[in-house]
C-alpha cells in the first residue's frame, strides 16, 4: 500500500517536462572564461557572499574549519616507495603544499624528521603560476626519477614534468607534457608510455587520449611510435607497466564507455587481447596471478562465477579462450568489495558488510588461496592507505562518524598490527549517537541510512537535519569522521544523515546497476524515501531538512529539489551536473553516457528529460532558497551547469544563492584556505535556513 501511495504522490508532484527553445538564452554562460560570463559570476558572488557572510555563524565556523584543516595534528598519510615514506602536506604555512619523505623508523616516531623534496608554494612564486599539486609517479624500482603533475588552479588538466629525486630539480631535457589531460607512465629508465591529448584527433570525444605511444628519451614527442589506437567515441585509452616482483606486464586499457574495458598485453612489440569480460576490472597482479573484479556473472567452461566476485588466474591463461580461474571471494547480498590491494605475497580485500568495513587477506598456500579475516576494529570504515611490494607491510585507516581517524601499520600474513597515530577529537562527541535505519523506496526496495544524533537529541521534528548522498558510478559512501562537520554542525545541534541510495556501490555492482540510465529515477526516489522517513520518524520536519550533494550528487539534489521542493528548506548543490540535454557536449561529459544515457538518442532523452533539473525547473513551483557552488577551473563538470541553472531560476523569480570559486578544480577548492572558506559559507547557510529559532530569510 505504501508503495502504491508513493507512486501516486510522485505522479502528481513531479514537474512536467518543459520543452525549451533550441536557442538556450543562457548558453553564453558556458563560455568558461568569457568576459561576460565571468562578470555575471562575480556579480552573483558579490550578492550571495554579502548575504551569507553577514550570518553570525559564518566567521566562527570559517575560523574553526581553517584551524582544523591546517592543524599539524592531522595524520600525515604515507605512501611507500623503496622502503621510505613519502607524504604530500598542506598547512597554514604551506598553502599549496610540500612533498616530503622520511624513513620508516622516523615515520613511526611522534615527530618524524621530514626531508622536503619540493615546495609547491615556492615553485608557484618562482614561476608565477597558480600551481596545484597533481601527484607524482616515480620510476620503479630505483625511485630516482618521478613524473610530477602540476595543474593550474586545480583543474584535471595538468603539466607533467620529469623530476630528479637526487638533485631535487626538474630535468631540463627530460620528459615533459604541456597542460592537458594527456597520460604518461614509466616504462623503463629511458622510455615512457604516453597518450597525448592536446587537440583534434589526438583526443576522444571525452577529452582523453585515444592513442598509446612509446616515447624514447631524447626524441621529440611527435616521433613517438603509436602502438595502440582507440576510437574517437571511446572514453579513452590508457597504459601502464604493472610490476610483479622482478617481473612486469605492460597493459593497455581501452575504455569504449565508462563501464566497459578492453585489456591488452603489450609484449615483444605486439598487443594481445586479454580474455576478460568488458565490464570487469583488473584489480592487480601477484605471483603471476591476474586479479579480476567481476561486475556481472561470468561463465568459464562449466563454472559460473557470480556478479561481484573476485577471481584470479595465471596471466598467460587470459590469452586463451578459457582462462584458468579460482574464486577468492563471492560477497553476499549485503556485502561488496570496496577495494583490492596487494603486498609482496598477499591480496588485501576491503569488504563492506552492510556498509561497515572488514579487511580480508588472501595468500597462496601451495596451489590454493588461503583466506584470513584480519583483526581490525569493527563497526567503522576501513581504508588501505599504502602497501609495500617488497614486504607484507601495509598501512590502513579506521574511522567512523564519531571516531577520529586512526592509522595502523599491519602485516598481511602475520595478522599483526600496531597503532601509528590518530587525529585528535576535533569536536566533543560525548552524548552523541549513531543509528542505522531503512526507508522503503517507491518500488519497495529498502534503503539503509545512518543518522548521527547530536547531544541532547529528541525526536521532536524540530532538529536541523542535513541529509547527504551520492548515488552514482558505484561509489560507496561510508561512515567517516569530519572535524569540520562535527564542529560546524553536530556540536551546534544539527543532525547529520548519510543515505546509501542505489547507484552507489555499497551493495556491489547490482546496487549500482539498479539506477543506471533508464532507471535513474530510482536514485532520486531513494533519497525522497529517506527524506520522508526522517520526517515520519519525527527526526525532523520539512522546515528543518536540508540536502547536500556534489558532482553526480549535485544532479541528485538538484533533481530531487525540482521534483519534491516541499520536502526541504535548504539545498546545497556543489559542482553539479544539471543540464542533462547538453552534459555530453561539455568537457568530460561524453564519458558519462554509460551512467546516464545519450540525450541525442530520442528514446534515451525521453527518460533523461523527465528528471533533468535545468529542463524541469518551473516558475510556478515554490523552491527552497538553494545554494549552488562551482569552480571556474573545474574541467570535469562544466561550471556552465550551475551558472545556467541559477540564471534560469533567477529569471523565473526564484531566490537562490551562488558562489563560484575562480580556481579550485572539480573539488571546488584549490587549497586548504579555500576549503575552509567554502565550509564556512555552506554551514552558515544551513544554520540560517534550518535553525530552530528562525528558518526564514528575514
Legacy VTK file of the C-alpha trace (Angstrom):
# vtk DataFile Version 3.0
C-alpha trace
ASCII
DATASET POLYDATA
POINTS 698 float
0.000 0.000 0.000
2.791 2.421 0.888
4.488 1.803 -2.478
1.170 2.402 -4.286
0.595 5.688 -2.467
4.166 6.815 -3.137
3.702 6.158 -6.853
0.507 8.220 -6.946
2.120 11.030 -4.945
5.113 11.119 -7.284
2.888 11.193 -10.367
1.168 14.266 -9.030
4.222 16.154 -7.834
6.933 15.625 -10.442
7.154 18.759 -12.529
6.109 18.353 -16.172
8.802 18.293 -18.821
9.328 21.726 -20.328
10.415 21.885 -23.953
12.980 24.645 -24.278
13.796 26.512 -27.432
16.878 25.377 -29.275
18.447 28.765 -28.636
19.012 28.408 -24.904
19.069 32.019 -23.650
21.758 31.158 -21.088
24.093 29.324 -23.441
26.606 32.174 -23.228
27.294 31.194 -19.632
29.034 28.061 -20.955
31.934 30.252 -22.056
34.103 29.276 -19.101
36.353 32.316 -19.048
34.286 34.565 -21.266
34.282 38.188 -20.158
30.506 38.408 -19.811
30.206 35.011 -18.110
32.866 35.851 -15.534
31.312 39.255 -14.915
27.990 37.507 -14.267
29.684 35.041 -11.872
31.439 37.810 -9.955
28.179 39.708 -9.652
26.434 36.639 -8.226
29.350 36.025 -5.868
29.125 39.556 -4.525
25.382 39.304 -3.931
25.495 35.865 -2.297
28.608 36.428 -0.199
27.137 39.608 1.211
24.155 37.606 2.443
25.987 34.535 3.787
28.963 36.301 5.322
26.581 38.549 7.239
25.336 35.487 9.143
26.516 35.453 12.740
27.921 31.932 12.496
29.935 32.366 9.301
33.127 33.698 10.826
33.396 31.319 13.823
32.672 28.315 11.565
35.166 29.561 8.981
37.891 30.154 11.574
37.386 26.775 13.217
37.379 24.998 9.845
40.654 26.681 8.929
42.160 25.692 12.276
41.154 22.044 11.760
42.170 21.803 8.120
45.625 23.336 8.677
46.448 21.732 12.015
49.755 19.920 12.470
47.809 17.305 14.456
46.319 15.856 11.287
47.626 12.479 10.148
50.369 12.672 7.536
49.249 9.715 5.439
52.091 7.641 3.978
52.996 6.396 0.522
55.628 3.646 0.492
58.381 3.800 -2.118
61.587 1.821 -1.917
61.364 1.381 1.850
60.823 5.088 2.506
57.707 7.018 3.437
56.515 9.836 1.185
53.834 12.371 2.023
52.250 15.452 0.488
51.347 18.017 3.152
49.459 21.301 3.324
49.161 23.624 6.313
48.799 27.332 7.062
52.452 27.932 6.125
52.343 25.719 3.045
49.006 26.554 1.457
49.845 24.863 -1.845
51.807 22.136 -0.110
55.160 20.400 0.240
56.218 16.984 -1.000
58.461 15.286 1.533
59.857 11.956 2.706
61.319 10.245 5.756
62.494 6.804 6.860
60.057 4.198 8.107
61.550 4.294 11.624
61.313 8.065 11.702
57.720 7.954 10.483
56.764 5.684 13.369
58.005 8.269 15.868
55.954 11.083 17.351
57.949 13.720 15.459
59.176 12.397 12.098
62.247 14.034 10.582
60.816 15.131 7.238
63.048 15.868 4.255
61.300 18.349 1.938
61.675 17.355 -1.710
59.561 20.039 -3.402
57.884 23.168 -2.052
54.935 23.923 -4.338
54.359 27.364 -2.793
57.934 28.375 -3.553
57.695 26.889 -7.048
54.477 28.809 -7.748
56.079 32.044 -6.586
59.226 31.414 -8.598
57.408 30.516 -11.809
54.474 32.894 -11.219
51.941 30.148 -11.836
48.959 29.131 -9.735
50.266 25.597 -9.286
48.198 22.919 -7.554
49.800 19.559 -6.813
48.542 16.805 -9.155
50.538 13.835 -7.896
53.802 12.076 -8.686
54.636 8.805 -10.435
58.108 7.504 -9.624
60.220 5.045 -11.576
60.297 1.534 -10.116
62.363 0.045 -8.518
65.031 2.724 -8.004
62.628 5.621 -7.401
65.240 8.045 -8.680
63.090 9.916 -11.210
59.464 10.979 -10.947
56.843 12.420 -13.283
55.282 15.251 -11.304
51.877 16.678 -12.130
51.049 20.360 -11.619
47.691 21.821 -12.550
46.667 25.434 -12.860
44.059 26.239 -10.236
43.195 22.602 -9.543
41.946 21.572 -12.981
42.146 17.938 -14.124
44.369 19.047 -16.995
47.947 19.220 -15.769
51.546 19.797 -16.775
53.751 16.698 -16.349
57.478 17.226 -15.776
60.321 14.810 -15.045
61.942 15.394 -11.668
65.285 14.108 -10.356
64.967 12.957 -6.741
68.728 13.146 -6.193
69.311 16.699 -7.427
65.811 17.858 -6.378
65.467 19.610 -9.735
63.274 19.248 -12.784
65.198 17.592 -15.606
65.880 20.210 -18.285
65.806 17.788 -21.211
63.528 15.253 -19.511
60.068 14.035 -20.367
57.537 16.852 -20.284
53.916 17.370 -21.306
52.189 20.738 -21.503
48.870 21.348 -19.756
46.374 18.751 -20.931
44.576 15.556 -19.927
47.342 13.536 -21.565
48.606 10.409 -19.836
52.231 9.438 -19.237
53.608 6.439 -17.323
57.064 4.984 -16.840
58.110 2.008 -18.945
61.814 1.901 -18.103
64.690 4.297 -17.468
64.668 5.803 -20.947
61.122 5.330 -22.228
57.558 6.082 -21.243
54.090 5.249 -22.465
52.343 8.443 -23.459
48.831 9.278 -24.567
48.783 12.809 -25.969
45.501 14.702 -25.602
46.194 18.208 -26.799
43.760 18.704 -29.651
41.747 17.249 -32.504
42.293 13.642 -33.476
44.608 13.031 -30.510
41.623 13.128 -28.166
38.436 11.182 -27.744
35.103 12.983 -27.605
35.505 12.933 -23.810
38.797 14.823 -23.987
41.104 11.931 -23.045
43.871 10.209 -25.067
42.819 7.936 -27.919
46.293 6.506 -28.604
49.156 4.933 -26.694
52.630 5.804 -27.926
56.108 4.657 -26.976
58.274 7.732 -26.344
62.038 7.263 -26.174
64.240 9.617 -24.175
65.939 12.303 -26.237
63.381 12.236 -29.060
60.516 14.570 -29.892
57.046 13.551 -28.813
55.977 13.776 -32.465
58.368 10.895 -33.200
56.851 8.574 -30.576
55.688 5.289 -32.086
51.944 4.653 -31.917
51.412 1.145 -30.544
47.648 1.284 -29.987
44.764 3.406 -31.238
41.181 3.584 -29.997
38.064 5.161 -31.470
37.060 8.816 -31.370
33.895 7.886 -29.472
35.776 5.997 -26.738
36.167 7.426 -23.271
39.913 6.985 -23.597
42.927 4.703 -23.986
45.460 4.330 -21.172
48.594 2.323 -20.430
50.740 1.231 -17.515
53.558 -1.096 -16.547
52.398 -3.373 -13.722
55.251 -4.709 -11.598
55.049 -8.160 -10.032
58.214 -8.594 -8.014
61.029 -8.711 -10.546
58.587 -9.326 -13.400
56.359 -6.820 -15.135
53.414 -6.626 -17.527
52.689 -3.787 -19.917
48.925 -3.351 -20.030
46.882 -1.167 -22.368
43.310 -0.381 -21.418
40.784 0.768 -23.985
37.571 2.159 -22.463
34.811 2.229 -25.109
32.494 3.550 -22.365
32.788 4.469 -18.710
31.888 0.933 -17.603
33.428 -1.162 -20.373
37.090 -2.033 -20.797
39.227 -3.982 -23.221
42.581 -5.061 -21.836
45.678 -5.841 -23.889
49.148 -7.117 -23.073
51.931 -5.369 -24.953
54.664 -7.943 -25.472
57.515 -8.053 -27.996
56.050 -5.145 -29.917
52.605 -6.729 -30.198
49.278 -6.118 -28.443
47.394 -9.230 -27.339
43.784 -9.044 -26.112
43.130 -10.491 -22.655
40.023 -12.661 -22.347
38.258 -10.659 -19.639
34.592 -9.552 -19.624
34.274 -5.960 -20.835
32.502 -4.847 -17.674
35.109 -6.415 -15.358
38.016 -4.531 -13.797
41.614 -5.672 -13.409
42.421 -5.439 -9.711
46.145 -6.272 -9.792
48.773 -8.926 -10.420
50.555 -11.031 -7.790
52.873 -14.008 -8.303
51.809 -14.226 -11.933
48.130 -14.312 -10.968
45.804 -11.747 -12.561
43.069 -10.492 -10.219
39.704 -9.694 -11.817
36.772 -7.935 -10.123
33.521 -9.077 -11.777
30.580 -6.738 -12.376
28.347 -9.459 -13.855
28.185 -13.259 -13.915
30.975 -14.895 -15.940
30.688 -18.457 -17.233
34.033 -20.095 -17.964
33.812 -23.690 -19.070
31.254 -25.354 -16.823
31.712 -22.894 -13.950
29.854 -19.626 -13.452
31.445 -17.002 -11.241
28.882 -14.635 -9.743
28.475 -10.888 -10.063
30.659 -9.004 -7.586
33.166 -11.851 -7.171
36.953 -11.549 -7.139
38.658 -14.248 -9.225
42.283 -14.966 -10.133
44.216 -16.962 -12.680
47.621 -17.164 -14.394
48.162 -14.110 -16.582
49.046 -16.164 -19.649
45.811 -18.170 -19.376
43.817 -14.999 -20.120
45.275 -15.096 -23.637
43.385 -18.359 -24.182
39.705 -18.890 -24.895
39.172 -20.446 -21.439
41.175 -18.785 -18.631
42.101 -20.932 -15.628
40.226 -19.287 -12.747
39.909 -19.632 -8.989
37.406 -17.873 -6.757
38.810 -15.760 -3.949
35.564 -14.304 -2.615
31.895 -14.078 -3.545
30.201 -11.336 -1.488
26.622 -11.948 -0.416
23.623 -9.658 -0.993
24.595 -7.238 1.786
28.300 -7.154 1.007
30.538 -5.622 -1.644
34.221 -5.344 -2.461
35.269 -1.775 -1.723
38.884 -2.067 -2.810
41.670 -4.515 -3.653
45.394 -4.037 -2.939
48.468 -6.264 -2.948
51.552 -6.647 -0.796
54.544 -8.822 -1.686
52.652 -12.075 -1.101
49.064 -11.219 -0.136
45.903 -9.797 -1.632
44.022 -7.377 0.609
40.271 -7.117 0.087
38.387 -4.250 1.687
34.907 -5.688 2.223
31.781 -3.717 3.046
29.344 -5.728 5.153
26.091 -3.781 5.498
28.189 -0.618 4.930
30.660 -1.489 7.705
34.279 -2.282 6.894
36.143 -5.583 7.109
39.603 -6.456 5.835
40.488 -9.858 4.365
43.872 -11.242 3.341
44.339 -13.911 0.649
47.627 -15.707 0.080
48.714 -18.728 -1.944
49.095 -21.903 0.082
50.592 -24.279 -2.456
48.067 -24.306 -5.313
45.153 -22.882 -3.313
44.201 -19.486 -1.918
44.037 -19.181 1.856
41.629 -16.635 3.351
42.226 -14.781 6.628
40.000 -12.165 8.205
42.353 -9.604 9.652
41.949 -8.359 13.183
40.852 -4.771 12.565
38.438 -2.533 14.509
34.756 -3.217 13.849
31.757 -1.012 13.041
33.524 1.643 11.030
35.219 2.346 7.731
38.497 0.648 6.804
40.732 2.069 4.070
44.033 0.606 2.896
46.327 3.626 2.674
49.640 2.196 1.437
51.175 -1.194 0.675
54.755 -2.385 0.221
55.507 -4.655 -2.754
58.757 -5.812 -1.127
57.182 -6.978 2.136
53.747 -7.729 3.554
53.672 -4.467 5.481
50.776 -2.117 4.839
49.044 0.838 6.456
45.299 1.195 6.906
42.980 3.831 8.295
39.999 3.278 10.573
37.291 5.867 11.135
33.628 6.356 11.986
31.201 9.239 12.310
32.238 9.872 15.919
35.654 8.180 15.851
38.675 10.227 14.742
40.791 8.635 12.026
43.416 6.230 13.332
46.321 4.938 11.241
47.578 1.386 11.770
50.657 -0.412 10.490
49.905 -4.095 9.878
51.278 -7.307 8.403
49.040 -9.091 5.900
50.362 -12.582 6.647
51.179 -12.430 10.358
47.830 -10.703 11.059
49.505 -8.254 13.410
49.025 -4.531 13.750
50.063 -1.509 15.750
48.566 1.932 16.028
50.866 4.535 14.485
48.950 7.716 15.201
45.457 9.136 15.372
43.875 12.506 14.891
42.613 14.377 17.935
38.909 14.718 18.606
38.020 17.919 16.770
34.629 18.098 18.468
33.083 16.850 21.679
31.174 13.673 20.748
30.120 12.927 24.329
26.401 12.146 24.332
26.206 11.787 20.538
24.909 8.570 18.971
24.781 6.848 15.597
21.864 4.718 14.395
21.167 2.883 11.139
17.640 2.809 9.718
15.939 1.785 6.490
13.402 3.545 4.307
11.116 1.932 1.730
11.623 3.401 -1.722
8.901 3.809 -4.348
9.462 0.303 -5.775
9.597 -1.365 -2.372
13.403 -1.578 -2.069
14.698 -0.927 1.432
17.316 1.847 1.519
19.684 1.963 4.524
20.836 5.230 6.017
22.854 6.413 9.017
21.680 9.076 11.451
24.230 10.891 13.614
22.377 12.443 16.552
23.822 15.375 18.497
23.958 15.705 22.255
20.504 16.198 23.759
18.722 14.874 20.675
14.977 14.349 20.895
12.683 13.095 18.131
10.534 16.230 18.200
10.528 17.078 14.491
12.448 20.299 15.095
16.051 19.133 14.617
18.079 20.922 11.922
18.999 17.956 9.706
21.487 17.674 6.860
20.996 14.715 4.508
23.868 13.754 2.197
24.081 11.141 -0.582
25.782 10.445 -3.895
24.148 7.513 -5.695
26.278 7.036 -8.805
29.243 5.427 -10.543
29.378 2.560 -7.995
30.882 4.960 -5.436
30.247 3.859 -1.844
29.512 6.416 0.872
30.643 5.080 4.232
30.894 6.426 7.789
33.804 8.802 8.274
34.973 11.376 10.778
34.862 15.041 9.790
36.132 17.586 12.265
34.566 20.353 10.178
31.115 18.752 10.067
31.333 17.819 13.732
32.280 21.285 14.940
30.170 23.273 12.485
27.042 21.123 12.567
26.844 18.349 15.189
28.207 20.387 18.105
25.719 23.133 17.229
22.734 20.786 17.481
22.433 19.565 13.909
21.579 16.005 12.860
23.696 14.514 10.088
22.312 11.777 7.809
24.145 9.682 5.217
21.943 7.710 2.793
23.245 4.657 0.916
20.992 5.025 -2.111
21.089 2.977 -5.299
23.586 3.976 -7.942
26.378 3.642 -5.381
28.488 0.585 -4.695
27.541 -0.137 -1.085
25.997 -3.496 -2.023
28.004 -4.337 -5.104
27.552 -3.892 -8.863
23.865 -4.818 -8.697
23.160 -1.852 -6.382
24.862 0.441 -8.877
23.250 -1.010 -11.979
19.782 -0.715 -10.440
19.893 3.067 -11.030
21.645 3.233 -14.392
20.326 5.062 -17.471
16.560 4.494 -17.810
16.347 3.588 -14.114
17.981 6.816 -12.866
14.787 7.907 -11.176
15.309 5.155 -8.601
18.229 7.073 -7.065
16.017 10.145 -6.723
13.164 8.041 -5.324
15.563 6.582 -2.753
16.615 9.992 -1.462
12.991 11.126 -1.360
12.092 7.970 0.598
14.817 8.632 3.170
13.649 12.246 3.464
10.061 11.155 4.076
11.198 8.507 6.548
13.141 11.097 8.553
10.005 13.195 8.782
7.815 10.183 9.654
10.228 9.201 12.438
9.982 12.772 13.733
13.720 13.197 13.386
12.995 16.462 11.611
10.423 18.275 9.501
10.446 19.852 6.063
11.163 23.250 7.632
14.380 21.887 9.133
15.540 19.391 6.478
18.320 20.162 4.001
20.098 18.074 1.364
23.667 18.281 0.098
25.451 16.681 -2.859
28.304 17.338 -5.253
29.038 16.353 -8.856
26.675 13.434 -9.545
25.366 14.189 -6.059
24.691 17.721 -7.290
22.499 16.256 -10.022
20.816 14.157 -7.336
19.871 17.041 -5.042
19.021 19.272 -7.998
16.596 16.724 -9.414
15.031 15.956 -6.027
14.619 19.659 -5.261
12.760 20.132 -8.548
10.587 17.040 -8.020
9.760 17.454 -4.329
10.535 21.039 -3.254
8.088 20.914 -0.353
10.287 18.375 1.470
13.231 20.732 2.001
14.164 24.149 3.283
17.819 24.045 2.163
19.693 22.591 -0.812
23.489 22.664 -1.185
24.243 21.782 -4.809
28.005 21.624 -5.454
29.920 21.345 -8.773
26.780 19.769 -10.235
25.506 18.318 -13.465
22.143 19.960 -14.163
21.628 20.437 -17.911
21.298 16.809 -18.942
20.438 17.781 -22.519
23.982 19.025 -23.053
26.055 17.247 -20.394
27.703 15.006 -23.017
28.845 18.030 -25.038
30.632 19.741 -22.141
34.194 18.800 -21.104
34.397 15.173 -19.888
30.619 14.706 -20.084
30.674 12.320 -23.042
32.410 9.752 -20.842
29.356 9.521 -18.572
26.807 8.381 -21.134
27.249 4.856 -19.778
25.833 6.163 -16.485
23.056 8.444 -17.762
22.413 7.621 -21.421
22.769 9.606 -24.636
20.413 12.602 -24.836
20.886 12.741 -28.616
19.010 9.443 -28.883
15.257 10.258 -28.723
14.302 7.180 -26.697
17.046 7.936 -24.179
16.283 11.647 -24.000
12.710 10.609 -23.228
13.723 9.297 -19.805
16.558 11.772 -19.194
14.229 14.697 -19.925
11.867 13.616 -17.174
14.414 14.376 -14.453
16.923 16.848 -15.944
16.800 19.738 -13.432
17.571 22.509 -15.904
14.767 21.454 -18.242
12.201 20.886 -15.468
12.683 23.831 -13.132
9.450 25.818 -13.145
8.448 29.421 -12.423
5.233 28.173 -10.806
6.937 25.970 -8.182
7.927 27.102 -4.691
11.545 26.028 -4.215
13.690 26.397 -1.111
16.379 29.058 -1.286
19.082 26.805 -2.750
22.835 27.393 -2.629
24.777 26.441 -5.782
28.588 26.302 -5.810
31.035 25.569 -8.606
34.549 26.383 -9.822
35.728 28.195 -12.928
38.659 25.774 -13.148
36.509 22.649 -12.972
37.357 20.941 -16.260
35.460 17.776 -15.382
31.922 19.010 -14.663
31.439 22.219 -16.619
30.649 25.297 -14.470
28.005 26.160 -17.058
25.655 23.657 -15.386
25.433 25.645 -12.161
25.642 29.020 -13.875
22.748 28.335 -16.234
20.563 26.773 -13.540
20.969 29.796 -11.296
20.399 32.240 -14.166
17.216 30.448 -15.171
15.883 30.240 -11.627
16.582 33.932 -11.028
14.869 34.758 -14.308
11.842 32.765 -13.128
11.728 34.809 -9.943
13.250 32.317 -7.509
15.571 33.393 -4.713
18.827 31.402 -4.971
22.440 31.812 -3.856
25.536 31.183 -5.928
29.273 31.041 -5.318
31.875 30.313 -7.981
35.466 29.799 -6.951
37.600 31.240 -9.729
40.012 28.350 -9.157
39.685 25.024 -7.425
39.021 22.278 -9.965
36.317 19.671 -9.515
36.746 19.688 -5.744
35.633 23.307 -5.728
38.668 24.497 -3.727
42.332 24.572 -4.728
43.856 24.792 -1.248
43.032 24.498 2.437
42.136 28.158 2.891
39.605 27.933 0.083
38.173 24.709 1.552
37.746 26.384 4.932
36.083 29.411 3.348
33.658 27.235 1.389
32.864 25.227 4.533
32.089 28.461 6.364
29.715 29.504 3.594
27.904 26.169 3.436
27.343 25.681 7.165
26.417 29.314 7.787
23.831 28.955 5.021
22.496 25.708 6.516
22.157 27.169 10.005
20.369 30.192 8.582
17.908 28.048 6.652
17.362 25.150 9.064
17.902 26.638 12.516
15.156 26.047 15.057
14.817 29.653 16.106
14.287 31.091 12.649
14.381 29.368 9.269
13.087 32.354 7.334
15.056 34.847 5.283
14.082 37.835 7.345
LINES 1 699
698 0 1 2 3 4 5 6 7 8 9 10 11 12 13 14 15 16 17 18 19 20 21 22 23 24 25 26 27 28 29 30 31 32 33 34 35 36 37 38 39 40 41 42 43 44 45 46 47 48 49 50 51 52 53 54 55 56 57 58 59 60 61 62 63 64 65 66 67 68 69 70 71 72 73 74 75 76 77 78 79 80 81 82 83 84 85 86 87 88 89 90 91 92 93 94 95 96 97 98 99 100 101 102 103 104 105 106 107 108 109 110 111 112 113 114 115 116 117 118 119 120 121 122 123 124 125 126 127 128 129 130 131 132 133 134 135 136 137 138 139 140 141 142 143 144 145 146 147 148 149 150 151 152 153 154 155 156 157 158 159 160 161 162 163 164 165 166 167 168 169 170 171 172 173 174 175 176 177 178 179 180 181 182 183 184 185 186 187 188 189 190 191 192 193 194 195 196 197 198 199 200 201 202 203 204 205 206 207 208 209 210 211 212 213 214 215 216 217 218 219 220 221 222 223 224 225 226 227 228 229 230 231 232 233 234 235 236 237 238 239 240 241 242 243 244 245 246 247 248 249 250 251 252 253 254 255 256 257 258 259 260 261 262 263 264 265 266 267 268 269 270 271 272 273 274 275 276 277 278 279 280 281 282 283 284 285 286 287 288 289 290 291 292 293 294 295 296 297 298 299 300 301 302 303 304 305 306 307 308 309 310 311 312 313 314 315 316 317 318 319 320 321 322 323 324 325 326 327 328 329 330 331 332 333 334 335 336 337 338 339 340 341 342 343 344 345 346 347 348 349 350 351 352 353 354 355 356 357 358 359 360 361 362 363 364 365 366 367 368 369 370 371 372 373 374 375 376 377 378 379 380 381 382 383 384 385 386 387 388 389 390 391 392 393 394 395 396 397 398 399 400 401 402 403 404 405 406 407 408 409 410 411 412 413 414 415 416 417 418 419 420 421 422 423 424 425 426 427 428 429 430 431 432 433 434 435 436 437 438 439 440 441 442 443 444 445 446 447 448 449 450 451 452 453 454 455 456 457 458 459 460 461 462 463 464 465 466 467 468 469 470 471 472 473 474 475 476 477 478 479 480 481 482 483 484 485 486 487 488 489 490 491 492 493 494 495 496 497 498 499 500 501 502 503 504 505 506 507 508 509 510 511 512 513 514 515 516 517 518 519 520 521 522 523 524 525 526 527 528 529 530 531 532 533 534 535 536 537 538 539 540 541 542 543 544 545 546 547 548 549 550 551 552 553 554 555 556 557 558 559 560 561 562 563 564 565 566 567 568 569 570 571 572 573 574 575 576 577 578 579 580 581 582 583 584 585 586 587 588 589 590 591 592 593 594 595 596 597 598 599 600 601 602 603 604 605 606 607 608 609 610 611 612 613 614 615 616 617 618 619 620 621 622 623 624 625 626 627 628 629 630 631 632 633 634 635 636 637 638 639 640 641 642 643 644 645 646 647 648 649 650 651 652 653 654 655 656 657 658 659 660 661 662 663 664 665 666 667 668 669 670 671 672 673 674 675 676 677 678 679 680 681 682 683 684 685 686 687 688 689 690 691 692 693 694 695 696 697
